[in-house]
């Protein structure tokens, strides 16, 4: 069985180490949508040993902190589903009252067109902040 996240980066690569990678997801209305993806194909957090789980969560929380600093969102959503793509990854999504689905989840019922006042953030800015924070 093929796996999308084994075969493709899963977004625009911002940072990686030998265990995981951080990608930016190009989703209109979501300027701070990132995924933290475990490089080796596993399905669940409990497939990882304690040290690996700790590393993955450290990277995930670092991404959250970077997005909070750079974007000052109304909320950050963290999600790990894997129902459609059963490869361990975390969604880290900066949320704004003007985004298309707020206050629903990004996968919920669309509430509006994206607000034109959403913050603009380049992938380079996120990548630079991640490199600094993950040193």
MIDREN-188183 format. One line per field, with one value per atom (N, C-alpha, C, O, CB): x negated, y negated, z; atom name. Coordinates in steps of 0.1 Angstrom, whole numbers, always signed. Atoms other than C-alpha are relative to their C-alpha. Glycine has a CB too. Layout:
x [X|...]
y [Y|...]
z [Z|...]
atom [CA|...]
This chain:
x [-8|+0|-9|-18|+10|+8|-14|+4|+16|+1|-2|-17|-4|-16|-7|+2|-14|-12|-20|+13|+10|-37|-13|-23|+5|+13|-63|-6|-18|+2|+4|-64|-1|-8|+11|+1|-60|-3|+0|+13|+3|-71|+12|+11|-7|-12|-35|+2|+11|-1|+0|-40|-13|-22|+5|+13|-67|-10|-7|+2|+9|-97|-6|-12|-12|+5|-107|-12|-22|+11|+11|-130|+1|+12|+2|+0|-140|-12|-23|+1|+12|-163|+2|+10|-1|-1|-168|+13|+16|-12|-12|-136|+13|+22|+0|-12|-110|-2|-13|+9|+1|-102|+12|+22|-1|-10|-82|+3|-6|-3|-3|-63|+11|+19|+5|-11|-40|+10|+7|-5|-11|-6|+6|+10|+10|-6|+6|+15|+21|-5|-14|+42|+5|+3|+5|-5|+59|+8|+17|+9|-7|+71|-7|-3|+14|+7|+46|-15|-23|+2|+14|+13|-10|-22|-2|+9|-2|+5|+7|+0|-4|+7|-12|-18|+12|+11|-21|+3|+13|-12|-1|-25|-14|-24|+4|+12|-51|+1|+10|-3|-2|-57|-12|-23|+1|+10|-76|-5|+3|+6|+6|-100|+3|+6|-14|-2|-96|+15|+22|-8|-14|-62|+4|+0|+4|-7|-44|+14|+16|-8|-14|-7|+4|+12|+9|-5|-4|-12|-23|+8|+10|-23|-6|-18|+6|+5|-26|-9|-14|+11|+10|-46|-14|-24|+4|+13|-74|-5|+3|+0|+5|-97|+1|+4|-15|-2|-96|-9|-4|-4|+9|-126|+5|+4|-15|-5|-112|+13|+15|+3|-13|-77|-4|+2|+9|+4|-94|-5|-2|-10|+6|-113|+11|+11|-11|-11|-82|+8|+12|+8|-8|-62|-8|-3|+5|+9|-92|+1|+2|-14|-1|-92|+14|+15|-4|-14|-54|+2|+8|+10|-3|-53|-9|-5|-3|+8|-82|+6|+6|-14|-7|-63|+12|+14|+6|-11|-33|-5|+1|+7|+6|-55|-4|-2|-12|+4|-70|+12|+12|-8|-11|-36|+7|+12|+11|-6|-23|-8|-2|+1|+8|-52|+1|+2|-15|+0|-51|+13|+14|-5|-13|-14|+10|+20|+6|-9|+3|+14|+23|-1|-14|+33|+9|+5|-1|-10|+65|+0|+3|+14|+1|+59|-9|-11|+14|+8|+36|+7|+11|-15|-6|+51|-11|-19|+11|+9|+31|+9|+18|-9|-8|+44|-8|-17|+12|+7|+32|+11|+15|-11|-11|+58|-6|-7|+10|+5|+43|+10|+7|-10|-10|+76|-1|+0|+14|+1|+71|-14|-16|+3|+14|+33|-6|-11|-9|+4|+23|-15|-21|+5|+14|-13|-1|+5|-8|+0|-21|-4|-15|-10|+3|-19|+9|+20|+1|-8|-6|+3|-6|-8|-4|+13|-2|+2|+14|+1|+3|+5|-1|-16|-8|+27|+2|+10|+13|-3|+27|+14|+17|-10|-14|+64|+3|-2|+9|-5|+80|+15|+21|-7|-14|+115|+5|+17|+5|-4|+116|-4|-2|-7|+3|+104|+12|+23|-10|-12|+127|+10|+22|-4|-9|+140|+2|+10|-6|-1|+135|+14|+21|-9|+7|+147|+0|-4|+6|+1|+152|-14|-23|+9|+14|+122|-2|+7|-1|+3|+105|+7|+8|-15|-7|+123|+15|+22|-5|-15|+157|+7|+2|+2|-8|+184|-6|-9|+14|+5|+171|+9|+22|-2|-8|+183|+0|+9|-6|+2|+170|-12|-19|-2|+12|+145|-11|-9|+2|+11|+110|+0|+2|-13|+1|+107|-13|-23|-1|+11|+84|-11|-22|+4|+9|+69|-9|-15|+8|+8|+53|-15|-19|+3|+14|+16|-7|-4|-8|+8|-9|-13|-19|-2|+13|-39|-6|+0|+3|+7|-65|-5|-7|-12|+6|-77|-14|-19|+0|+13|-112|+0|-9|-7|-1|-102|+2|-4|+11|-2|-88|-12|-16|+13|+12|-118|-11|-17|-4|+10|-142|+2|-7|-2|-3|-124|-1|-5|+15|+1|-122|-14|-18|+7|+14|-159|-6|-13|-8|+5|-166|+5|-3|+3|-6|-142|-4|-4|+15|+3|-152|-15|-19|+5|+15|-190|-3|-15|-7]
y [+12|+0|-12|-13|+0|+12|-34|-10|-10|-6|+10|-62|-14|-16|+3|+14|-99|-7|-13|-8|+7|-111|+8|+2|-1|-7|-84|-4|-5|+15|+2|-93|-15|-18|+6|+14|-131|-8|-3|-5|+7|-158|-4|-4|-13|+3|-167|-15|-19|+6|+14|-204|-6|+1|-5|+7|-230|+3|-2|-15|-3|-218|-12|-21|+9|+11|-243|+4|-4|-6|-4|-223|+15|+21|-6|-14|-187|+5|-2|+8|-7|-164|+14|+18|-2|-14|-127|+7|+18|+8|-6|-120|-5|+3|-1|+6|-144|-12|-17|-3|+12|-173|-9|-5|+4|+10|-205|-5|-10|-11|+5|-215|-11|-11|+11|+9|-244|+5|+9|-15|-4|-236|-12|-21|+8|+11|-258|+1|+8|+0|+0|-263|-14|-21|+9|+14|-296|-3|+5|-3|+4|-314|+5|+2|+5|-6|-296|-4|+5|+15|+4|-316|+8|+8|-15|-8|-295|+14|+18|-7|-14|-260|+9|+8|+3|-9|-235|+14|+16|-6|-14|-198|+4|+0|+9|-6|-180|+15|+21|-3|-14|-146|+8|+5|-1|-10|-116|+6|+10|+11|-4|-105|+15|+18|-3|-15|-67|+3|-3|+8|-4|-52|+7|+19|+8|-6|-46|-6|-17|-2|+5|-50|-8|-17|+12|+6|-60|-5|+0|+11|+5|-79|+11|+11|-11|-11|-47|+10|+20|+8|-8|-31|-5|+2|-1|+6|-54|+3|+5|-15|-2|-48|-14|-24|+5|+12|-74|-12|-23|+2|+11|-94|-6|-18|+6|+5|-96|-8|-18|+12|+8|-107|-13|-23|+8|+12|-133|-10|-22|+2|+8|-146|-5|-17|+8|+4|-147|-11|-21|+12|+10|-166|-13|-24|+5|+12|-190|-8|-20|+4|+7|-199|-6|-17|+10|+5|-202|-12|-22|+11|+11|-225|-12|-24|+4|+10|-245|-7|-20|+5|+6|-251|-8|-19|+12|+8|-262|-13|-24|+8|+12|-287|-10|-22|+3|+9|-301|-6|-18|+9|+5|-305|-11|-21|+10|+10|-323|-13|-24|+6|+12|-347|-7|-20|+4|+6|-354|-6|-16|+9|+3|-356|-6|-12|+12|+5|-364|+5|-4|-15|-4|-342|+0|-2|+15|-1|-340|+14|+15|-2|-13|-303|+9|+6|+7|-10|-274|+13|+17|+1|-13|-241|+10|+9|+2|-11|-209|+12|+14|+2|-12|-177|+11|+8|-4|-11|-143|+11|+18|+6|-10|-122|+12|+23|-7|-11|-101|+10|+21|+8|-9|-87|+2|+13|-6|-1|-95|+4|+11|-14|-3|-93|+6|-2|-12|-6|-68|+1|+11|+14|+2|-81|-11|-21|-4|+9|-98|-14|-17|+5|+14|-136|-8|-4|-4|+10|-166|-12|-17|-4|+12|-195|-11|-10|+0|+11|-228|-12|-17|-3|+9|-255|-13|-12|+6|+13|-292|-4|-4|-11|+3|-302|-15|-21|+9|+14|-336|-1|+7|-9|+1|-348|-2|+1|-12|+3|-358|+12|+10|-12|-11|-324|+7|+5|+10|-5|-304|+9|+9|+8|-9|-280|-4|+3|+14|+3|-297|-3|-11|-12|-7|-288|+15|+23|-3|-14|-254|+5|-4|+3|-5|-231|-4|-6|+15|+3|-237|+10|+8|+0|-11|-205|-1|+7|+14|+1|-217|-8|-10|-7|+8|-237|-14|-21|-1|+13|-267|-11|-11|-1|+11|-299|-13|-21|-4|+12|-326|+1|+11|-12|+1|-335|-5|-12|-10|+5|-342|-15|-22|+5|+14|-376|-6|+1|-4|+6|-399|-5|-8|-11|+5|-411|+10|+7|-8|-10|-378|-3|-9|+14|+4|-382|+7|+18|+4|-6|-376|+5|-2|-10|-6|-354|+8|+17|+8|-7|-341|+13|+15|-8|-13|-305|-2|+5|+10|+3|-319|-5|-1|-10|+5|-337|+11|+12|-11|-11|-306|+9|+13|+8|-9|-285|-6|+2|+2|+6|-310|+1|+4|-14|-1|-311|+14|+16|-6|-14|-273|+4|+10|+9|-4|-269|-6|+1|-5|+7|-294|+7|+10|-15|-6|-278|+14|+19|-1|-14|-242|+3|+14|+7|-3|-247|+7|+10|-14]
z [+0|+0|+0|+8|+12|+0|-9|+10|+15|-15|-10|+15|-5|-9|+14|+5|+5|+7|+1|+1|-8|+33|+0|+4|+14|+2|+26|-14|-16|+1|+14|-11|-3|-13|-9|+3|-9|+13|+24|-7|-12|+15|+9|+21|-4|-8|+25|+1|+8|+14|+0|+19|-4|-7|+14|+3|+14|+12|+23|-2|-10|+34|+6|+0|-5|-7|+61|+8|+10|+9|-9|+84|+1|-1|+14|-2|+89|+8|+8|-13|-5|+109|-4|-12|+16|+4|+107|+4|-1|+5|-5|+126|-6|-9|+15|+4|+114|-9|-10|+12|+8|+91|+3|+8|-15|-2|+93|-14|-21|+10|+13|+62|+1|+11|-10|+0|+54|-11|-21|-4|+8|+39|-7|-1|+8|+8|+11|+0|-8|-15|-1|+22|+1|+11|+12|+0|+13|+13|+17|-12|-12|+44|+13|+24|+0|-12|+67|-2|-6|+1|+2|+67|+8|+5|+2|-9|+95|+2|+13|+14|+0|+86|-3|-14|-10|+2|+92|+4|+11|+9|-5|+96|+5|-1|-12|-5|+117|-3|+2|+15|+5|+100|+4|+2|-16|-4|+114|-14|-22|+9|+13|+86|-3|-14|+0|+2|+91|+1|+10|+10|+0|+84|+12|+14|-12|-12|+117|+0|-6|+13|+0|+124|+12|+11|-2|-12|+160|+9|+7|+8|-9|+187|+8|+11|+9|-8|+207|-8|-2|+6|+8|+178|+2|-1|-15|-3|+189|+14|+23|-2|-14|+219|+7|+0|+0|-8|+247|-5|-6|+14|+5|+233|-13|-15|-1|+13|+198|+2|-4|-9|-2|+211|+6|+2|+10|-6|+232|-10|-10|+11|+11|+202|-9|-12|-8|+9|+180|+6|+0|-4|-7|+206|+2|+1|+14|-1|+212|-13|-12|+4|+13|+175|-2|-6|-11|+2|+174|+9|+4|+4|-9|+204|-4|-2|+15|+5|+190|-12|-13|-4|+12|+157|+6|+1|-9|-6|+178|+6|+3|+12|-6|+197|-11|-9|+9|+11|+165|-7|-9|-11|+6|+149|+9|+4|-4|-9|+180|+0|+0|+15|+0|+180|-13|-12|+2|+13|+143|-4|-11|-10|+5|+138|+10|+7|-6|-11|+172|-4|-4|+2|+4|+162|+12|+24|-5|-10|+181|+7|+19|-6|-5|+187|-8|-20|+1|+8|+177|+1|+12|+6|+0|+167|-2|-11|-10|+2|+172|-3|+5|+12|+3|+156|-6|-14|-10|+6|+148|-2|+7|+10|+3|+130|-7|-1|-9|+7|+103|-6|-10|+8|+5|+92|-15|-20|+3|+15|+55|-4|-13|-6|+3|+56|+13|+22|-5|-13|+84|+1|+3|+1|-2|+87|+11|+9|-14|-12|+120|-4|-9|+10|+3|+116|+9|+13|-15|-8|+136|-9|-16|+13|+6|+121|+11|+22|-5|-9|+137|-8|-17|+5|+8|+126|+8|+18|-6|-6|+135|-5|-17|-4|+3|+137|+3|+12|+8|-2|+133|-2|-9|-11|+1|+137|-14|-17|+9|+14|+100|-9|-21|-4|+9|+87|-5|+1|+6|+6|+65|+9|+6|-12|-8|+92|+14|+21|-1|-15|+126|+4|-3|+2|-10|+151|-2|+7|+14|+3|+135|-2|-3|-13|+4|+128|-14|-22|+3|+14|+95|-9|-21|-2|+8|+83|+2|-3|+4|-3|+96|-11|-22|+13|+9|+79|-2|+7|+5|+4|+60|+5|+3|-15|-6|+77|-9|-9|+14|+8|+53|-10|-9|+10|+8|+26|+9|+19|-12|-9|+40|+1|-9|-6|-2|+55|-7|-7|+15|+7|+35|+10|+7|-9|-10|+68|+7|+17|+10|-6|+77|-1|-12|-6|+1|+85|-12|-16|+13|+10|+57|+6|+14|-12|-6|+65|-11|-17|+13|+10|+42|+6|+18|-6|-5|+44|+5|+14|-12|-4|+47|+15|+22|-9|-14|+79|+10|+20|+1|-9|+94|+1|+12|-5|+1|+83|+9|+16|-14|-8|+98|+15|+23|-4|-14|+131|+5|+17|+2|-4|+132|+2|+12|-10|-1|+126|+13|+20|-12|-12|+154|+12|+22|+0|-11|+178|+3|+14|-1|-1|+171|+1|+0|-11|-1|+174|+13|+16|+0]
atom [N|CA|C|O|CB|N|CA|C|O|CB|N|CA|C|O|CB|N|CA|C|O|CB|N|CA|C|O|CB|N|CA|C|O|CB|N|CA|C|O|CB|N|CA|C|O|CB|N|CA|C|O|CB|N|CA|C|O|CB|N|CA|C|O|CB|N|CA|C|O|CB|N|CA|C|O|CB|N|CA|C|O|CB|N|CA|C|O|CB|N|CA|C|O|CB|N|CA|C|O|CB|N|CA|C|O|CB|N|CA|C|O|CB|N|CA|C|O|CB|N|CA|C|O|CB|N|CA|C|O|CB|N|CA|C|O|CB|N|CA|C|O|CB|N|CA|C|O|CB|N|CA|C|O|CB|N|CA|C|O|CB|N|CA|C|O|CB|N|CA|C|O|CB|N|CA|C|O|CB|N|CA|C|O|CB|N|CA|C|O|CB|N|CA|C|O|CB|N|CA|C|O|CB|N|CA|C|O|CB|N|CA|C|O|CB|N|CA|C|O|CB|N|CA|C|O|CB|N|CA|C|O|CB|N|CA|C|O|CB|N|CA|C|O|CB|N|CA|C|O|CB|N|CA|C|O|CB|N|CA|C|O|CB|N|CA|C|O|CB|N|CA|C|O|CB|N|CA|C|O|CB|N|CA|C|O|CB|N|CA|C|O|CB|N|CA|C|O|CB|N|CA|C|O|CB|N|CA|C|O|CB|N|CA|C|O|CB|N|CA|C|O|CB|N|CA|C|O|CB|N|CA|C|O|CB|N|CA|C|O|CB|N|CA|C|O|CB|N|CA|C|O|CB|N|CA|C|O|CB|N|CA|C|O|CB|N|CA|C|O|CB|N|CA|C|O|CB|N|CA|C|O|CB|N|CA|C|O|CB|N|CA|C|O|CB|N|CA|C|O|CB|N|CA|C|O|CB|N|CA|C|O|CB|N|CA|C|O|CB|N|CA|C|O|CB|N|CA|C|O|CB|N|CA|C|O|CB|N|CA|C|O|CB|N|CA|C|O|CB|N|CA|C|O|CB|N|CA|C|O|CB|N|CA|C|O|CB|N|CA|C|O|CB|N|CA|C|O|CB|N|CA|C|O|CB|N|CA|C|O|CB|N|CA|C|O|CB|N|CA|C|O|CB|N|CA|C|O|CB|N|CA|C|O|CB|N|CA|C|O|CB|N|CA|C|O|CB|N|CA|C|O|CB|N|CA|C|O|CB|N|CA|C|O|CB|N|CA|C|O|CB|N|CA|C|O|CB|N|CA|C|O|CB|N|CA|C|O|CB|N|CA|C|O|CB|N|CA|C|O|CB|N|CA|C|O|CB|N|CA|C|O|CB|N|CA|C|O|CB|N|CA|C|O|CB|N|CA|C|O|CB|N|CA|C|O|CB|N|CA|C|O|CB|N|CA|C|O|CB|N|CA|C|O|CB|N|CA|C|O|CB|N|CA|C|O|CB|N|CA|C|O|CB|N|CA|C|O|CB|N|CA|C|O|CB|N|CA|C|O|CB|N|CA|C|O|CB|N|CA|C|O|CB|N|CA|C|O|CB|N|CA|C|O|CB|N|CA|C|O|CB|N|CA|C|O|CB|N|CA|C|O|CB|N|CA|C|O|CB|N|CA|C|O|CB|N|CA|C|O|CB|N|CA|C|O|CB|N|CA|C|O|CB|N|CA|C|O|CB|N|CA|C|O|CB|N|CA|C|O|CB|N|CA|C|O|CB|N|CA|C|O|CB|N|CA|C|O|CB|N|CA|C|O|CB|N|CA|C|O|CB|N|CA|C|O|CB|N|CA|C|O|CB|N|CA|C|O|CB]
